[in-house]
Amino acid sequence: MRYALIVGVVLSVALGITVVVLGGADDSPGLQLIGVMLVLCAVVFGIRNLRGRN
């Protein structure tokens, strides 16, 4: 189960970085914000679930 969580977080971060880069190429600040929020939420979600949320 931990492996699936780590893979999901890594894929979400990769997708978020891709969205930020594509938003920069298209000069779209909204798309860049969505990408940054996706990365931040994936990292926070992953850390909270790996630590055990006590």
N, C-alpha and C positions, 0 to 999 in steps of 0.2 A: 504494500500500500504506500509506503514511503517513497518507493521508486516512482510510482505513478504521479505522486504529488510533485516530486522534483522535476520530472519530465514536463508536467503541465506548467509549472512555473517558468521553466526555461523556455518553453515554446511561447508562452505569453509574453515574456520579456523580449524574445526575438521578434515577435509580431509587433509589439509596441515600438521597438527601435525601427523596424521597417516602416511603420506608419509615420513616425517622426521624420524619417528621411524623405519619404514620398511627399509629406506635407511641406517640407522645406523646398523640394524641387518645384512644387506647384504654388508656392508662396501662400499656403493656407494655414493661418494661425490656429484655426479651430481643429483641424486635423492633427496638428502637432500637439495641441493640448490633449486631445483624446489619446494619442500615443503615449505621452508622458504619464497621464493618469492610469493607463493600462499597465505600464511598467511599475509604477509605484504601488498600485493595488495588488499586483501579482507578487511583488516582493514582500509586502506586508502580510498578505494572506499566507504565503509560504512560510515565513518566519513564525507567525503565530501558530500555525498548525504543526510545524516541526518541533516547536518548544513545548507544546502540549496544553496551552491555554489554561493554566491553573488559576 
